[in-house]
Amino acid sequence: MEDQGARWNLLADFWAELMLHIALSDNVAGHVEHLAQGGEFVTHVWALLMHAGILERPAAGGD
């Protein structure tokens, strides 16, 4: 059972990192256009990150 929990944690970490990586985009006009049409999940994540002051990805190898 512990192995199964570790697998779920790995998947959760992977998808969270992927969504954050995708959402941090320099395409502000594209995100604004999507928000004007109701938005999509990644665009809403982008908006939350922008409001939190997270504007770019950390440097490679950084935590």
Buried (B, 14 or more C-beta within 10 A) or exposed (E): EEEEEEEEEEEEEEEEEEBBEEBBBEEEEEBEEBBEEEBEEBBBBBBEBBEEEBEEEEEEEEE
